[in-house]
Amino acid sequence: MAAIIPLGKFERVSLKEAWPSEDGNFTPWLAESASIAVLAEALKMELEVEAVEQRVGSFFADILARSVDEDEHRVVIENQFGRTDHGHLGQILTYLAGIEGTKTVVWIAETIQADHRAAIDWLNQNTGDDYSFFAVEIELWRIGKSEPAPRFNVIASPNDWARNTRTIARQVSEGALAERHKVRLAYWASFAEYLAKHGSKFRINRPNKDHWKWFAIGRAGFGISSTISTEKSRAGVELYISDDPSKIAFHALLTQKEKIEQEFGESLDWQELPGKKACRIALFRLGANPSDASQFDELHAWMLSKMDRFKNVFASRVKTLSPTPTSNTTESEEMPEEAAE
């Protein structure tokens, strides 16, 4: 049976048709917010560009970005037209060593050669679990007379399943886990499956025994934190501002309290946390038992619905706040009070 509508045909387009030069055209294009978002989606990350042509010794890293995901850190992006070569492999290792806070390297080329893919795989398998290496091929395609569209194909990446297995094995080998840590590992593992099953854009990439999980909201220094507490018999979701010692961002949002809570649909707990760098705006579900697996589905549904609502209400607001807190620490260093549970 013939197709109901006419179908087009994919046509491969030369990169130089869109970007005559790598450094003069492709790199500036990739550094634009809309473009970096396309790459970030392929990598399953959220990225913010910090600098272009960042000097490292006698070299220049094409793009220095920051991951604003669960583990906030710096990301080096190195791109080249044509096939990968040994020179660029050496450069990305130099950038990793020379740029403080870098934990992820992304190598983009038209063709990732087999030996370089093997090198990236080796680095993912043999470096610490905090480090991630990606090899990505860039393509341009059009259908008929349409404008060409970019596509990033991830050729090599960390094996999260293997890393998660190593993490748990290491935690067990370091000594018997406390009961609360077993509860947290079980809850977050279950929640990770729930998020994936329901097609959520929120993801849990690595297991941990903390009482909280951090989720990106689109700007460094801010995030959605979901929490559980067996001691206090509650679950929570909050906007967490990790480095705002002068409370500038907190008070800017506080001036919109009435409108924010109206949009949210519930009253929120505004915690300035005097004397701490961090502050938060939270919502708690009392009477919850995170150690009871029979409650997981109900708690997961509540938690995800509130996370979606926090993102809808706060994401655009935190992106426009000025001045912005300067986040020099990760959220794991700054979570107050309950972190010691």
C-alpha positions in Angstrom: 0.0 0.0 0.0 1.4 3.4 -1.0 2.2 6.0 1.7 -0.6 8.3 2.7 1.6 11.4 2.3 4.7 11.9 0.1 7.9 10.8 1.9 11.2 12.6 1.7 14.7 11.2 1.4 17.6 11.9 3.8 20.6 13.6 2.2 24.0 13.9 4.0 25.3 17.5 3.9 29.0 18.5 4.2 29.8 20.2 7.5 31.6 23.0 5.6 28.4 23.9 3.9 27.1 25.2 7.2 30.4 25.9 8.9 33.2 26.9 6.5 35.8 26.6 9.3 35.9 24.7 12.6 37.3 27.5 14.9 35.6 30.4 13.2 32.2 29.0 12.6 31.5 25.6 14.2 32.9 26.3 17.7 31.0 29.7 18.1 27.8 28.0 16.8 28.2 25.1 19.3 28.7 27.6 22.1 25.3 29.1 21.6 22.7 28.1 24.1 20.3 26.4 21.6 23.2 24.4 20.1 24.8 23.3 23.3 21.3 22.1 24.4 21.2 19.7 21.4 24.6 18.3 22.3 23.6 18.1 26.0 20.4 16.1 25.1 22.5 13.6 23.2 24.8 13.2 26.2 21.9 13.1 28.6 23.3 16.1 30.5 22.5 19.7 31.1 25.3 22.1 30.1 26.1 25.8 30.5 29.0 27.3 28.5 31.6 29.1 30.6 34.2 30.0 28.0 35.3 29.6 24.4 38.9 29.0 23.4 40.0 28.5 27.0 43.8 28.7 27.2 45.5 25.7 28.8 49.3 25.9 28.6 50.2 26.3 24.9 46.8 25.0 23.8 43.3 26.3 23.7 40.3 24.2 24.6 37.5 24.8 22.2 34.7 25.1 24.8 34.7 25.0 28.6 31.3 24.2 30.0 29.7 23.3 33.3 27.5 20.4 34.0 24.5 21.5 36.1 23.3 18.0 36.6 23.4 15.9 39.8 27.2 16.1 40.0 28.0 19.8 39.1 31.5 20.0 37.5 33.4 21.4 34.5 33.2 19.8 31.0 35.8 20.3 28.3 34.5 20.0 24.7 37.1 19.5 21.9 35.9 19.4 18.3 37.6 18.8 15.0 36.5 18.4 11.4 37.4 15.2 9.6 38.8 12.1 11.4 40.1 12.0 15.0 43.8 12.0 15.4 46.4 11.4 18.1 47.2 15.0 18.5 43.7 15.9 19.7 43.7 12.8 22.0 46.8 14.2 23.7 45.2 17.7 23.9 42.0 16.5 25.7 44.2 14.7 28.3 46.1 17.9 28.8 42.9 19.9 29.3 41.7 17.3 31.8 44.9 17.8 33.8 45.1 21.5 33.4 41.6 22.8 34.0 40.6 22.6 37.7 37.3 20.9 38.4 37.1 19.1 35.0 35.5 15.6 35.2 34.0 15.2 31.7 35.7 15.4 28.3 33.6 15.4 25.1 35.5 14.8 21.8 33.5 15.7 18.7 34.6 14.8 15.1 33.1 13.8 11.8 34.6 10.3 12.2 35.7 8.7 15.4 38.4 6.2 14.4 38.4 2.7 15.9 41.6 3.1 17.8 40.4 6.4 19.3 37.1 4.9 20.3 39.1 2.1 22.0 41.1 4.7 23.8 38.0 6.5 25.1 36.5 3.2 26.2 39.8 2.4 28.0 39.7 5.7 29.8 36.1 5.2 31.0 37.0 1.7 32.3 40.3 2.6 34.0 39.9 6.0 35.4 38.0 6.9 38.6 34.2 6.7 38.5 34.0 10.5 38.8 35.5 10.9 35.3 33.6 10.5 32.1 34.8 10.5 28.5 32.6 10.8 25.4 33.4 10.4 21.7 30.7 12.0 19.5 30.3 12.1 15.7 28.6 15.2 14.2 26.5 14.9 11.1 24.4 17.3 9.0 21.2 16.0 7.2 18.4 17.5 5.2 15.2 16.1 3.7 14.5 17.5 0.2 15.0 21.2 0.2 14.8 21.6 3.9 17.5 23.4 5.9 20.2 21.0 7.1 19.9 19.8 10.7 22.7 18.6 13.0 22.8 15.2 14.6 25.2 14.2 17.4 25.8 10.4 17.5 27.4 9.2 20.8 30.0 6.6 19.7 31.6 6.0 23.1 30.5 6.8 26.6 30.7 5.7 30.2 29.0 2.4 31.1 26.7 3.6 33.9 25.6 0.1 34.8 29.2 -1.1 35.3 30.0 2.0 37.3 27.0 1.7 39.5 27.9 -2.0 40.2 31.5 -0.9 41.1 30.2 1.9 43.4 27.9 -0.4 45.3 30.6 -3.1 45.6 33.1 -0.5 46.9 30.7 0.7 49.5 30.0 -2.8 50.7 33.8 -3.6 50.8 34.5 -0.5 52.9 32.4 -1.9 55.7 28.9 -2.9 56.5 26.4 -0.2 55.4 24.3 1.4 58.1 20.6 0.6 57.9 19.7 4.1 56.9 22.2 3.8 54.0 20.6 0.6 52.8 17.2 2.3 52.9 18.5 5.2 50.8 20.2 3.0 48.2 17.0 1.0 47.9 14.7 4.0 47.6 16.8 5.9 45.1 17.3 2.7 42.9 13.5 2.3 42.9 13.0 5.9 42.1 15.5 5.8 39.2 13.4 3.0 37.7 10.2 4.9 38.3 11.5 8.0 36.5 12.7 5.9 33.5 9.4 4.0 33.3 7.4 7.2 33.3 9.5 8.9 30.7 10.6 11.7 33.0 13.4 14.0 31.9 14.7 13.8 35.5 17.3 11.0 35.8 19.3 9.3 38.5 22.6 8.2 37.0 24.4 6.9 40.1 23.4 5.3 43.3 24.4 6.8 46.6 23.6 6.5 50.3 22.8 10.2 50.8 19.4 11.3 52.1 19.0 13.6 49.0 19.2 13.5 45.2 20.1 16.6 43.1 18.4 17.4 39.8 19.3 20.2 37.4 17.1 23.1 36.9 19.1 24.8 34.2 21.5 27.1 36.0 24.7 26.4 38.0 24.3 26.9 41.7 20.6 26.0 41.7 18.9 22.7 41.7 15.9 20.7 42.7 16.7 18.4 45.6 14.5 15.5 46.6 15.0 14.2 50.1 13.9 11.3 52.3 14.2 11.0 56.1 13.4 7.9 58.1 14.2 9.7 61.3 11.7 12.5 60.6 9.3 10.2 58.7 9.0 12.5 55.7 9.9 13.0 52.1 10.6 16.4 50.5 11.3 18.4 47.4 13.0 21.7 47.3 14.6 24.4 45.3 18.2 24.4 46.7 20.6 27.3 46.2 24.0 26.0 47.0 26.1 29.1 47.4 24.3 32.3 48.3 25.9 33.5 51.5 24.5 37.0 51.2 21.0 35.5 50.4 20.7 37.7 47.3 19.0 35.1 45.1 16.8 33.9 48.0 15.5 37.4 48.8 14.9 38.1 45.1 12.7 35.1 45.0 11.1 36.0 48.3 9.8 39.2 46.8 7.7 37.0 44.5 6.5 34.7 47.3 2.8 35.3 46.9 2.9 34.9 43.1 5.2 31.8 43.3 2.9 30.0 45.8 -0.1 30.9 43.8 1.4 29.4 40.7 2.7 26.4 42.7 -0.7 25.8 44.3 0.6 25.3 47.8 2.4 27.1 50.6 6.1 26.5 50.7 8.7 26.5 53.5 11.1 29.4 52.8 14.3 28.5 54.7 17.0 31.3 54.6 19.4 29.2 56.7 21.2 32.1 58.4 24.9 31.5 58.8 25.1 29.0 56.0 26.1 29.6 52.4 23.0 27.7 51.2 19.3 28.3 51.4 16.2 26.5 50.2 12.5 26.7 49.4 10.9 23.4 50.4 7.8 21.3 50.5 7.5 18.2 52.8 5.2 15.2 52.9 4.9 14.1 56.6 4.1 10.6 57.8 6.1 9.0 55.0 8.2 5.9 55.5 10.9 5.6 52.9 12.0 2.2 54.3 8.6 0.7 53.4 8.8 -0.6 49.8 5.0 -0.9 49.7 4.9 3.0 49.9 7.4 3.5 47.1 5.0 4.0 44.2 2.9 6.5 46.2 6.0 8.4 47.3 7.5 8.3 43.9 4.4 9.7 42.3 4.2 12.5 44.9 7.9 13.3 44.5 7.9 13.4 40.7 4.7 15.6 40.6 6.3 18.1 43.0 9.6 18.1 41.1 7.8 18.9 37.9 6.0 21.7 39.6 9.2 23.1 41.1 10.8 23.1 37.7 7.8 24.7 36.0 7.6 27.5 38.6 11.3 28.2 39.3 13.3 27.3 36.2 12.6 30.5 34.3 13.0 32.6 37.4 16.4 31.3 38.4 17.7 31.9 34.9 16.9 35.6 35.1 18.1 36.3 38.6 20.8 39.0 38.8 23.2 39.2 40.4 23.8 35.5 40.6 25.4 33.5 43.4 28.8 32.3 42.4 28.9 28.5 42.9 32.4 27.3 43.7 31.2 24.2 45.6 29.0 21.3 44.7 25.7 20.7 46.4 27.1 17.6 48.2 29.4 19.9 50.1 26.7 22.2 51.2 23.6 20.2 52.1 22.8 21.3 55.6 21.6 19.6 58.8 20.2 16.3 57.6 23.3 15.3 55.6 24.7 13.8 58.8 21.7 11.6 59.4 
